[in-house]
Amino acid sequence: MLEREKYELMKQKYGNVGSWAIWSLQGATPKSNTDNMSWVRDPDLLLTINTGYIFVGLNWSRGDISYGGQIPWANFHSGSPHQNDFKLRYALRGTKYWGSYITDIIKQHSEPDSSKVRSYIRQHPEVVEENIKEFVNEIAILGENNTLIALGNDVYDILDKWLGKDYRIKKIKHYSNHISKEDYRDLILETLDNN
């Protein structure tokens, strides 16, 4: 369980860029309620938070209002009709990964095209180094013995290069891949549970 003081520190420092793998229940459609943030008011939230795993994306895909710090923990909880956050919700619900911390390795860089992000960080390697330093500070608050779970190859390559000696790192497919939510769940749970 995460201590209240550490939770508040995480919220203050990273509430606009990180979140928790906790979502409200699906409504009438698979994508419904991914942006429903009522779970943050759950008095037992700290009992749900799981600091053993940290899911890591590459960067913000879209810079909407929630990603500007207006709503804490709204990253990975988009209400956009184009979002695929619902697949991650479906894949993790009811598993030991539910409640994990989730963030991006490259902060404050909104771009839905990952090839453009790759090009940007190749041209600006100092951005990766700065973000890695901040990421290490970010996860240090959560405590030790975290398993990092890279959402895709690009993130895995960055984490492995910079942190591979210090952390256990697993790689799963990113949830934006063209795959059903059911197949995505089967795929990532098989990968996570067997590696």
MARMI-93264 format. One record per residue: x, y, z of N, C-alpha, C, O in turn; residue number from 0. Coordinates in Angstrom, 1 decimal, always signed. Layout:
N
n.u, n.v, n.w, ca.u, ca.v, ca.w, c.u, c.v, c.w, o.u, o.v, o.w, kolkol
X, Y, Z, X, Y, Z, X, Y, Z, X, Y, Z, NUM
...
This chain:
195
n.u, n.v, n.w, ca.u, ca.v, ca.w, c.u, c.v, c.w, o.u, o.v, o.w, kolkol
+0.8, -1.2, +0.0, +0.0, +0.0, +0.0, +0.9, +1.2, +0.0, +1.9, +1.3, +0.7, 0
+0.5, +2.2, -0.8, +1.2, +3.5, -0.9, +0.8, +4.4, +0.3, -0.4, +4.5, +0.6, 1
+1.8, +4.9, +1.0, +1.5, +5.8, +2.1, +0.9, +7.1, +1.6, +1.2, +7.6, +0.5, 2
+0.0, +7.7, +2.4, -0.7, +8.9, +2.0, +0.2, +10.0, +1.6, +0.0, +10.7, +0.7, 3
+1.3, +10.2, +2.4, +2.3, +11.3, +2.1, +2.9, +11.1, +0.7, +3.1, +12.0, +0.0, 4
+3.3, +9.8, +0.4, +3.9, +9.6, -0.9, +2.8, +9.7, -2.0, +3.2, +10.3, -3.1, 5
+1.6, +9.3, -1.8, +0.5, +9.6, -2.8, +0.4, +11.1, -3.1, +0.3, +11.5, -4.2, 6
+0.3, +11.9, -2.0, +0.2, +13.3, -2.2, +1.4, +13.9, -2.9, +1.2, +14.8, -3.7, 7
+2.6, +13.4, -2.6, +3.7, +13.9, -3.3, +3.7, +13.6, -4.8, +4.0, +14.4, -5.7, 8
+3.3, +12.3, -5.1, +3.2, +11.9, -6.5, +2.1, +12.7, -7.2, +2.3, +13.2, -8.3, 9
+1.0, +13.0, -6.5, -0.1, +13.8, -7.1, +0.4, +15.2, -7.4, +0.1, +15.8, -8.5, 10
+1.1, +15.8, -6.5, +1.6, +17.2, -6.6, +2.7, +17.2, -7.8, +2.6, +18.1, -8.6, 11
+3.6, +16.3, -7.8, +4.7, +16.4, -8.8, +4.3, +15.7, -10.2, +4.8, +16.2, -11.2, 12
+3.5, +14.7, -10.2, +3.3, +13.9, -11.4, +1.8, +13.7, -11.7, +1.5, +12.9, -12.7, 13
+0.9, +14.3, -11.0, -0.5, +14.1, -11.3, -0.9, +14.5, -12.6, -2.0, +14.1, -13.1, 14
-0.2, +15.4, -13.3, -0.6, +15.9, -14.6, +0.1, +15.1, -15.7, -0.3, +15.2, -16.9, 15
+1.0, +14.1, -15.4, +1.6, +13.3, -16.4, +1.5, +11.8, -16.2, +1.7, +11.0, -17.1, 16
+1.2, +11.4, -15.0, +1.0, +10.0, -14.7, -0.4, +9.7, -14.3, -1.3, +10.5, -14.3, 17
-0.6, +8.4, -13.9, -1.9, +8.0, -13.5, -1.8, +6.6, -12.8, -0.7, +6.1, -12.5, 18
-2.9, +6.0, -12.6, -3.0, +4.6, -12.1, -3.8, +3.8, -13.0, -4.7, +4.3, -13.6, 19
-3.5, +2.5, -13.1, -4.2, +1.6, -13.9, -5.5, +1.2, -13.2, -5.7, +0.1, -12.8, 20
-6.3, +2.2, -13.1, -7.6, +2.1, -12.4, -8.6, +2.9, -13.3, -8.3, +4.1, -13.6, 21
-9.7, +2.3, -13.7, -10.7, +3.0, -14.5, -12.0, +2.6, -13.9, -12.2, +1.6, -13.3, 22
-13.0, +3.5, -14.2, -14.4, +3.2, -13.9, -14.9, +2.1, -14.8, -14.3, +1.8, -15.8, 23
-16.0, +1.5, -14.3, -16.5, +0.4, -15.1, -17.0, +0.8, -16.5, -17.4, +2.0, -16.7, 24
-16.9, -0.1, -17.4, -17.4, +0.2, -18.8, -18.9, +0.4, -18.7, -19.6, -0.2, -17.9, 25
-19.4, +1.3, -19.5, -20.8, +1.5, -19.6, -21.4, +0.8, -20.8, -21.1, -0.4, -21.0, 26
-22.2, +1.5, -21.6, -22.9, +0.8, -22.7, -22.0, +0.4, -23.8, -22.4, -0.5, -24.6, 27
-20.9, +1.1, -24.0, -20.0, +0.8, -25.1, -18.6, +0.5, -24.5, -18.3, +0.9, -23.4, 28
-17.7, -0.3, -25.2, -16.4, -0.6, -24.7, -15.6, +0.6, -24.3, -14.8, +0.6, -23.4, 29
-15.8, +1.8, -25.0, -15.0, +3.0, -24.7, -15.6, +3.9, -23.7, -15.0, +4.8, -23.2, 30
-16.8, +3.5, -23.2, -17.5, +4.4, -22.3, -16.8, +4.4, -20.9, -16.3, +3.4, -20.5, 31
-16.8, +5.6, -20.3, -16.3, +5.8, -18.9, -14.8, +5.7, -18.7, -14.4, +5.7, -17.6, 32
-14.1, +5.6, -19.8, -12.6, +5.6, -19.6, -12.2, +7.0, -19.0, -11.1, +7.0, -18.3, 33
-12.9, +8.0, -19.3, -12.6, +9.3, -18.8, -13.3, +9.7, -17.5, -13.2, +10.8, -17.0, 34
-14.0, +8.8, -16.9, -14.7, +9.0, -15.7, -13.7, +8.8, -14.5, -13.2, +7.8, -14.2, 35
-13.4, +10.0, -13.9, -12.4, +10.0, -12.9, -12.9, +9.9, -11.5, -12.2, +10.3, -10.5, 36
-14.1, +9.4, -11.3, -14.7, +9.3, -10.0, -13.9, +8.4, -9.0, -14.0, +8.5, -7.8, 37
-13.2, +7.5, -9.6, -12.4, +6.5, -8.8, -11.4, +7.2, -7.9, -10.9, +6.7, -6.9, 38
-10.9, +8.5, -8.3, -9.9, +9.2, -7.4, -10.5, +9.6, -6.1, -9.7, +9.9, -5.2, 39
-11.8, +9.6, -6.0, -12.4, +10.0, -4.7, -12.8, +8.8, -3.8, -13.4, +8.9, -2.8, 40
-12.4, +7.6, -4.3, -12.6, +6.4, -3.5, -11.8, +6.5, -2.2, -10.6, +6.6, -2.2, 41
-12.5, +6.4, -1.0, -11.8, +6.4, +0.3, -10.8, +5.3, +0.4, -9.8, +5.4, +1.2, 42
-10.9, +4.2, -0.3, -10.0, +3.1, -0.2, -9.0, +3.1, -1.4, -8.4, +2.0, -1.7, 43
-8.8, +4.2, -2.1, -8.0, +4.2, -3.2, -6.6, +3.7, -2.9, -6.0, +3.0, -3.7, 44
-6.0, +4.1, -1.8, -4.7, +3.7, -1.5, -4.5, +2.2, -1.3, -3.4, +1.7, -1.4, 45
-5.6, +1.5, -1.0, -5.6, +0.1, -0.9, -5.6, -0.6, -2.3, -5.1, -1.7, -2.4, 46
-6.1, +0.2, -3.3, -6.1, -0.4, -4.6, -4.8, -0.1, -5.4, -4.4, -0.9, -6.2, 47
-4.1, +1.0, -5.0, -2.9, +1.3, -5.7, -1.8, +0.2, -5.5, -1.7, -0.3, -4.4, 48
-1.2, -0.1, -6.6, -0.2, -1.2, -6.6, +1.1, -0.7, -7.1, +1.3, -0.3, -8.2, 49
+2.1, -0.6, -6.2, +3.4, +0.0, -6.6, +4.4, -1.0, -7.1, +5.6, -0.7, -7.4, 50
+4.0, -2.3, -7.3, +5.0, -3.3, -7.7, +5.3, -3.2, -9.2, +6.3, -3.7, -9.7, 51
+4.4, -2.6, -10.0, +4.5, -2.6, -11.5, +4.3, -1.1, -11.9, +3.5, -0.4, -11.4, 52
+5.1, -0.8, -12.9, +5.0, +0.6, -13.5, +4.9, +0.4, -15.0, +5.8, +0.0, -15.7, 53
+3.7, +0.8, -15.6, +3.5, +0.7, -17.0, +4.0, +2.0, -17.6, +3.7, +3.1, -17.1, 54
+4.8, +1.9, -18.7, +5.4, +3.1, -19.3, +5.1, +3.2, -20.8, +5.4, +2.3, -21.5, 55
+4.5, +4.3, -21.1, +4.2, +4.6, -22.5, +5.3, +5.5, -23.0, +6.2, +6.0, -22.3, 56
+5.3, +5.8, -24.3, +6.3, +6.7, -24.9, +6.1, +8.2, -24.6, +7.0, +8.8, -24.1, 57
+4.9, +8.7, -24.9, +4.6, +10.1, -24.8, +3.1, +10.3, -24.8, +2.4, +9.3, -25.2, 58
+2.7, +11.5, -24.5, +1.2, +11.8, -24.7, +0.9, +11.6, -26.2, +1.6, +12.2, -27.0, 59
-0.2, +10.9, -26.5, -0.6, +10.9, -27.9, -1.4, +12.1, -28.2, -1.3, +12.6, -29.4, 60
-2.2, +12.6, -27.3, -3.0, +13.8, -27.6, -2.9, +14.7, -26.4, -2.9, +14.3, -25.2, 61
-2.7, +16.0, -26.6, -2.6, +17.0, -25.5, -3.9, +17.6, -25.3, -4.1, +18.8, -25.6, 62
-4.9, +16.9, -24.6, -6.2, +17.5, -24.4, -6.1, +18.2, -23.0, -5.1, +18.2, -22.3, 63
-7.2, +18.8, -22.6, -7.3, +19.6, -21.4, -6.8, +18.9, -20.2, -6.2, +19.4, -19.3, 64
-7.2, +17.6, -20.1, -6.9, +16.8, -18.9, -5.4, +16.6, -18.7, -4.9, +16.4, -17.6, 65
-4.6, +16.8, -19.8, -3.2, +16.6, -19.7, -2.4, +17.9, -19.3, -1.2, +17.9, -19.2, 66
-3.1, +18.9, -19.1, -2.5, +20.2, -18.8, -2.5, +20.4, -17.3, -2.2, +21.5, -16.8, 67
-2.8, +19.4, -16.5, -2.8, +19.5, -15.0, -4.2, +19.9, -14.5, -4.3, +20.1, -13.3, 68
-5.2, +20.1, -15.4, -6.5, +20.5, -14.9, -7.1, +19.4, -14.0, -7.8, +19.6, -13.0, 69
-6.9, +18.1, -14.4, -7.5, +17.0, -13.7, -6.4, +16.0, -13.4, -5.8, +15.4, -14.3, 70
-6.0, +15.9, -12.1, -5.0, +15.0, -11.7, -5.3, +13.6, -12.1, -6.4, +13.1, -12.1, 71
-4.3, +12.9, -12.6, -4.3, +11.4, -12.9, -5.1, +11.2, -14.2, -5.5, +10.0, -14.4, 72
-5.4, +12.2, -15.0, -6.2, +11.9, -16.2, -5.4, +11.3, -17.4, -6.1, +10.9, -18.4, 73
-4.1, +11.3, -17.3, -3.4, +10.7, -18.4, -3.8, +9.2, -18.5, -4.0, +8.6, -17.5, 74
-3.9, +8.7, -19.7, -4.4, +7.3, -19.9, -5.8, +7.1, -19.6, -6.3, +6.0, -19.4, 75
-6.6, +8.2, -19.5, -8.0, +8.1, -19.2, -8.8, +9.1, -20.1, -9.5, +9.9, -19.7, 76
-8.5, +8.9, -21.4, -9.1, +9.8, -22.4, -10.6, +9.5, -22.7, -11.0, +8.3, -22.7, 77
-11.3, +10.5, -23.0, -12.7, +10.4, -23.4, -12.8, +10.5, -24.9, -14.0, +10.5, -25.4, 78
-11.7, +10.6, -25.6, -11.8, +10.8, -27.1, -12.4, +9.6, -27.7, -12.1, +8.4, -27.3, 79
-13.2, +9.7, -28.8, -13.7, +8.5, -29.5, -12.6, +7.8, -30.2, -12.8, +6.6, -30.6, 80
-11.4, +8.4, -30.3, -10.3, +7.7, -31.0, -9.3, +7.0, -30.0, -8.4, +6.3, -30.5, 81
-9.6, +7.1, -28.7, -8.7, +6.5, -27.7, -8.8, +5.0, -27.7, -9.8, +4.4, -28.1, 82
-7.7, +4.4, -27.3, -7.7, +2.9, -27.1, -7.4, +2.6, -25.6, -7.0, +1.4, -25.3, 83
-7.5, +3.5, -24.7, -7.2, +3.3, -23.3, -8.1, +2.2, -22.8, -7.8, +1.5, -21.8, 84
-9.3, +2.1, -23.4, -10.3, +1.1, -22.9, -9.7, -0.4, -23.0, -10.1, -1.2, -22.3, 85
-8.8, -0.6, -24.0, -8.2, -1.9, -24.1, -7.3, -2.2, -22.9, -7.3, -3.4, -22.4, 86
-6.6, -1.2, -22.4, -5.7, -1.4, -21.2, -6.6, -1.7, -20.0, -6.3, -2.5, -19.2, 87
-7.7, -0.9, -19.9, -8.7, -1.1, -18.8, -9.2, -2.6, -18.8, -9.2, -3.3, -17.8, 88
-9.6, -3.0, -20.0, -10.1, -4.4, -20.1, -9.1, -5.4, -19.8, -9.3, -6.4, -19.2, 89
-7.9, -5.2, -20.3, -6.8, -6.2, -20.1, -6.3, -6.3, -18.7, -6.0, -7.4, -18.2, 90
-6.4, -5.2, -17.9, -5.8, -5.3, -16.5, -6.9, -5.5, -15.4, -6.5, -5.9, -14.3, 91
-8.1, -5.3, -15.7, -9.2, -5.4, -14.7, -9.2, -6.8, -14.1, -9.1, -7.8, -14.9, 92
-9.2, -6.9, -12.8, -9.2, -8.2, -12.1, -7.9, -9.0, -12.1, -7.8, -10.1, -11.7, 93
-6.8, -8.3, -12.5, -5.5, -8.9, -12.4, -4.6, -8.3, -11.4, -5.0, -7.3, -10.8, 94
-3.5, -8.9, -11.1, -2.5, -8.3, -10.1, -1.9, -7.0, -10.6, -1.2, -6.3, -9.9, 95
-2.1, -6.6, -11.9, -1.6, -5.4, -12.4, -2.5, -4.2, -12.3, -2.1, -3.1, -12.5, 96
-3.7, -4.5, -11.9, -4.7, -3.4, -11.7, -4.2, -2.5, -10.5, -3.7, -3.0, -9.5, 97
-4.3, -1.2, -10.7, -3.8, -0.3, -9.7, -2.4, +0.2, -9.9, -1.9, +1.0, -9.1, 98
-1.7, -0.4, -10.9, -0.3, -0.1, -11.1, -0.1, +1.4, -11.5, -1.1, +2.0, -12.1, 99
+1.0, +2.0, -11.3, +1.3, +3.3, -11.7, +1.5, +3.2, -13.2, +2.1, +2.2, -13.8, 100
+1.1, +4.3, -13.9, +1.3, +4.3, -15.4, +1.7, +5.7, -15.8, +1.1, +6.7, -15.4, 101
+2.7, +5.8, -16.6, +3.2, +7.1, -17.0, +3.9, +7.0, -18.4, +3.9, +6.0, -19.0, 102
+4.4, +8.2, -18.9, +5.1, +8.2, -20.1, +6.6, +8.5, -19.8, +6.9, +9.2, -18.9, 103
+7.5, +7.9, -20.6, +8.9, +8.2, -20.5, +9.3, +9.6, -21.0, +10.1, +10.3, -20.3, 104
+8.7, +10.1, -22.0, +8.9, +11.4, -22.5, +7.7, +12.3, -22.1, +6.6, +12.1, -22.7, 105
+7.9, +13.2, -21.2, +6.8, +14.0, -20.7, +6.7, +15.3, -21.5, +7.6, +15.7, -22.2, 106
+5.5, +15.8, -21.4, +5.2, +17.1, -22.0, +5.4, +17.2, -23.5, +5.8, +18.3, -24.0, 107
+5.3, +16.1, -24.2, +5.5, +16.1, -25.6, +4.3, +15.4, -26.3, +4.3, +14.1, -26.4, 108
+3.4, +16.1, -26.8, +2.2, +15.6, -27.3, +2.4, +15.3, -28.8, +2.6, +16.2, -29.6, 109
+2.2, +14.1, -29.2, +2.4, +13.7, -30.6, +1.8, +12.3, -30.8, +2.3, +11.3, -30.2, 110
+0.7, +12.1, -31.6, +0.1, +10.8, -31.8, +0.9, +9.9, -32.7, +0.7, +8.7, -32.7, 111
+1.8, +10.4, -33.5, +2.6, +9.6, -34.5, +4.0, +9.3, -33.8, +4.8, +10.1, -33.7, 112
+4.1, +8.0, -33.4, +5.3, +7.6, -32.7, +6.6, +7.7, -33.6, +7.7, +7.9, -33.1, 113
+6.4, +7.7, -34.9, +7.6, +7.8, -35.8, +8.2, +9.2, -35.7, +9.4, +9.5, -35.8, 114
+7.3, +10.2, -35.5, +7.7, +11.6, -35.3, +8.4, +11.8, -33.9, +9.4, +12.5, -33.8, 115
+7.9, +11.0, -32.9, +8.6, +11.1, -31.6, +9.9, +10.5, -31.7, +10.9, +11.0, -31.2, 116
+10.1, +9.3, -32.4, +11.4, +8.7, -32.6, +12.4, +9.7, -33.3, +13.5, +9.8, -32.9, 117
+11.9, +10.3, -34.3, +12.7, +11.3, -35.0, +13.1, +12.5, -34.1, +14.3, +12.9, -34.1, 118
+12.2, +12.9, -33.3, +12.4, +14.0, -32.4, +13.5, +13.7, -31.4, +14.4, +14.4, -31.1, 119
+13.4, +12.5, -30.8, +14.4, +12.1, -29.7, +15.7, +11.8, -30.3, +16.7, +11.9, -29.6, 120
+15.7, +11.3, -31.6, +17.0, +11.1, -32.2, +17.8, +12.4, -32.5, +19.0, +12.5, -32.3, 121
+17.0, +13.5, -32.8, +17.6, +14.8, -33.0, +17.9, +15.5, -31.7, +18.7, +16.4, -31.7, 122
+17.2, +15.1, -30.6, +17.4, +15.8, -29.3, +17.6, +14.7, -28.3, +16.8, +14.5, -27.4, 123
+18.8, +14.0, -28.3, +19.1, +13.0, -27.3, +19.1, +13.5, -25.9, +18.8, +12.7, -24.9, 124
+19.3, +14.8, -25.7, +19.3, +15.3, -24.3, +17.9, +15.3, -23.7, +17.8, +15.2, -22.5, 125
+16.9, +15.2, -24.5, +15.5, +15.1, -24.0, +15.3, +13.8, -23.4, +14.7, +13.7, -22.3, 126
+15.8, +12.7, -23.9, +15.7, +11.4, -23.3, +16.5, +11.4, -22.0, +15.9, +10.9, -21.0, 127
+17.7, +11.9, -22.0, +18.5, +11.9, -20.8, +17.8, +12.7, -19.6, +17.7, +12.2, -18.5, 128
+17.2, +13.8, -20.0, +16.5, +14.6, -19.0, +15.3, +13.9, -18.4, +15.0, +13.9, -17.2, 129
+14.6, +13.3, -19.4, +13.3, +12.6, -19.0, +13.6, +11.3, -18.2, +12.9, +10.9, -17.3, 130
+14.7, +10.6, -18.5, +15.1, +9.5, -17.7, +15.5, +9.9, -16.3, +15.0, +9.2, -15.3, 131
+16.2, +11.0, -16.1, +16.5, +11.4, -14.8, +15.2, +11.7, -14.0, +15.1, +11.4, -12.8, 132
+14.3, +12.4, -14.6, +13.0, +12.7, -13.9, +12.2, +11.4, -13.6, +11.6, +11.3, -12.6, 133
+12.3, +10.5, -14.6, +11.6, +9.2, -14.4, +12.1, +8.5, -13.2, +11.4, +7.9, -12.4, 134
+13.4, +8.4, -13.0, +14.0, +7.8, -11.9, +13.6, +8.4, -10.6, +13.3, +7.7, -9.6, 135
+13.5, +9.7, -10.6, +13.0, +10.4, -9.4, +11.5, +10.1, -9.1, +11.1, +9.9, -8.0, 136
+10.8, +10.0, -10.2, +9.3, +9.7, -10.1, +9.1, +8.3, -9.5, +8.3, +8.2, -8.6, 137
+9.8, +7.3, -10.0, +9.5, +6.0, -9.5, +10.2, +5.7, -8.2, +9.8, +4.8, -7.4, 138
+11.2, +6.5, -7.8, +11.8, +6.4, -6.5, +10.8, +6.7, -5.4, +10.9, +6.1, -4.3, 139
+9.9, +7.6, -5.6, +8.9, +7.9, -4.6, +8.0, +6.6, -4.3, +7.5, +6.4, -3.2, 140
+7.8, +5.8, -5.4, +6.9, +4.6, -5.2, +7.6, +3.5, -4.4, +7.0, +2.6, -4.0, 141
+8.9, +3.6, -4.3, +9.7, +2.5, -3.5, +10.5, +1.7, -4.5, +10.5, +1.9, -5.7, 142
+11.1, +0.7, -3.9, +12.0, -0.2, -4.7, +11.3, -1.4, -5.2, +10.1, -1.7, -4.8, 143
+12.0, -2.2, -5.9, +11.5, -3.5, -6.5, +10.4, -3.3, -7.4, +9.4, -4.2, -7.5, 144
+10.4, -2.3, -8.2, +9.3, -2.1, -9.2, +9.7, -2.8, -10.5, +10.9, -2.9, -10.8, 145
+8.8, -3.5, -11.1, +9.0, -4.0, -12.5, +8.4, -3.0, -13.5, +7.3, -2.6, -13.4, 146
+9.3, -2.6, -14.4, +8.9, -1.7, -15.4, +8.3, -2.4, -16.6, +8.9, -3.4, -17.0, 147
+7.1, -2.0, -17.1, +6.5, -2.7, -18.2, +6.4, -1.7, -19.3, +5.5, -0.8, -19.3, 148
+7.2, -1.9, -20.3, +7.2, -1.0, -21.5, +6.1, -1.3, -22.4, +5.8, -2.4, -22.8, 149
+5.4, -0.3, -22.8, +4.3, -0.4, -23.7, +4.8, -0.2, -25.1, +4.7, +0.9, -25.7, 150
+5.4, -1.2, -25.7, +5.9, -1.2, -27.1, +7.4, -1.2, -27.1, +8.1, -1.0, -26.1, 151
+7.9, -1.4, -28.4, +9.3, -1.5, -28.6, +10.1, -0.2, -28.3, +11.2, -0.3, -27.7, 152
+9.6, +0.9, -28.7, +10.3, +2.2, -28.6, +10.6, +2.4, -27.1, +11.8, +2.8, -26.7, 153
+9.6, +2.2, -26.3, +9.8, +2.5, -24.8, +10.8, +1.4, -24.2, +11.7, +1.8, -23.4, 154
+10.6, +0.2, -24.7, +11.5, -0.9, -24.2, +13.0, -0.5, -24.5, +13.8, -0.7, -23.6, 155
+13.2, -0.1, -25.7, +14.6, +0.2, -26.1, +15.2, +1.3, -25.2, +16.4, +1.2, -24.8, 156
+14.4, +2.3, -25.0, +14.9, +3.4, -24.1, +15.1, +2.9, -22.7, +16.2, +3.2, -22.1, 157
+14.2, +2.2, -22.1, +14.3, +1.7, -20.7, +15.5, +0.8, -20.6, +16.2, +0.8, -19.7, 158
+15.6, -0.1, -21.6, +16.7, -1.1, -21.5, +18.0, -0.4, -21.6, +19.0, -0.8, -20.9, 159
+18.2, +0.5, -22.5, +19.4, +1.2, -22.7, +19.8, +2.0, -21.4, +21.0, +1.9, -21.0, 160
+18.9, +2.7, -20.8, +19.2, +3.6, -19.7, +19.1, +3.0, -18.3, +19.8, +3.4, -17.4, 161
+18.1, +2.0, -18.2, +17.8, +1.5, -16.9, +17.9, +0.0, -16.8, +17.6, -0.6, -15.7, 162
+18.3, -0.7, -17.9, +18.3, -2.1, -17.9, +19.2, -2.8, -16.8, +18.9, -3.9, -16.5, 163
+20.2, -2.1, -16.3, +21.0, -2.7, -15.3, +20.4, -2.6, -13.9, +20.8, -3.4, -13.0, 164
+19.5, -1.7, -13.8, +19.0, -1.4, -12.4, +17.6, -1.9, -12.2, +17.1, -2.0, -11.0, 165
+16.8, -2.2, -13.2, +15.4, -2.5, -13.1, +15.1, -3.8, -13.9, +15.7, -4.0, -14.9, 166
+14.1, -4.5, -13.5, +13.5, -5.6, -14.3, +12.6, -4.9, -15.2, +11.7, -4.1, -14.8, 167
+12.7, -5.2, -16.5, +11.9, -4.6, -17.5, +11.2, -5.7, -18.4, +11.9, -6.6, -18.9, 168
+9.9, -5.5, -18.6, +9.2, -6.4, -19.5, +8.6, -5.6, -20.6, +8.4, -4.4, -20.4, 169
+8.4, -6.2, -21.7, +7.8, -5.5, -22.9, +6.5, -6.1, -23.3, +6.4, -7.4, -23.4, 170
+5.5, -5.3, -23.5, +4.2, -5.8, -24.0, +3.8, -4.9, -25.2, +4.4, -3.8, -25.4, 171
+2.9, -5.4, -26.1, +2.4, -4.6, -27.2, +1.7, -3.4, -26.6, +1.1, -3.5, -25.6, 172
+1.8, -2.4, -27.4, +1.0, -1.2, -27.0, -0.4, -1.4, -27.3, -0.8, -2.1, -28.3, 173
-1.3, -0.9, -26.5, -2.7, -1.1, -26.7, -3.3, -0.4, -27.9, -4.5, -0.6, -28.2, 174
-2.6, +0.4, -28.6, -3.1, +1.1, -29.8, -3.0, +0.2, -31.0, -3.6, +0.5, -32.1, 175
-2.4, -1.0, -30.9, -2.3, -1.9, -32.0, -3.7, -2.4, -32.4, -4.6, -2.4, -31.6, 176
-3.8, -2.7, -33.7, -5.1, -3.2, -34.2, -5.4, -4.6, -33.7, -5.0, -5.6, -34.4, 177
-6.0, -4.8, -32.6, -6.3, -6.0, -32.0, -7.5, -5.9, -31.1, -7.6, -4.8, -30.5, 178
-8.3, -6.9, -31.0, -9.5, -6.8, -30.1, -9.0, -6.7, -28.7, -7.9, -7.1, -28.3, 179
-9.9, -6.1, -27.8, -9.6, -6.0, -26.4, -9.4, -7.4, -25.8, -8.6, -7.5, -24.9, 180
-10.2, -8.3, -26.2, -10.1, -9.7, -25.7, -8.7, -10.3, -26.1, -8.0, -10.9, -25.2, 181
-8.3, -10.2, -27.3, -7.1, -10.7, -27.8, -5.9, -10.0, -27.1, -4.9, -10.6, -26.8, 182
-6.1, -8.7, -26.9, -5.0, -7.9, -26.3, -4.8, -8.4, -24.8, -3.7, -8.6, -24.4, 183
-5.9, -8.6, -24.1, -5.8, -9.1, -22.8, -5.1, -10.4, -22.7, -4.1, -10.6, -21.9, 184
-5.5, -11.4, -23.6, -4.8, -12.7, -23.6, -3.3, -12.5, -23.9, -2.5, -13.2, -23.3, 185
-3.0, -11.7, -24.9, -1.6, -11.5, -25.3, -0.7, -11.0, -24.2, +0.3, -11.5, -23.9, 186
-1.2, -9.9, -23.6, -0.3, -9.2, -22.6, -0.2, -10.0, -21.3, +0.8, -10.1, -20.7, 187
-1.3, -10.7, -20.9, -1.2, -11.4, -19.7, -0.3, -12.7, -19.9, +0.4, -13.0, -18.9, 188
-0.4, -13.3, -21.0, +0.5, -14.4, -21.3, +2.0, -13.9, -21.2, +2.8, -14.6, -20.7, 189
+2.2, -12.7, -21.8, +3.6, -12.2, -21.8, +4.0, -11.8, -20.4, +5.1, -12.2, -20.0, 190
+3.2, -11.1, -19.7, +3.6, -10.7, -18.3, +3.7, -11.8, -17.3, +4.6, -11.9, -16.5, 191
+2.8, -12.8, -17.4, +2.8, -13.8, -16.4, +3.8, -14.9, -16.7, +4.1, -15.7, -15.8, 192
+4.3, -15.0, -17.9, +5.2, -16.1, -18.3, +6.6, -15.6, -18.5, +7.5, -16.4, -18.9, 193
+6.9, -14.4, -18.3, +8.3, -13.8, -18.5, +8.8, -13.2, -17.2, +9.9, -12.7, -17.2, 194
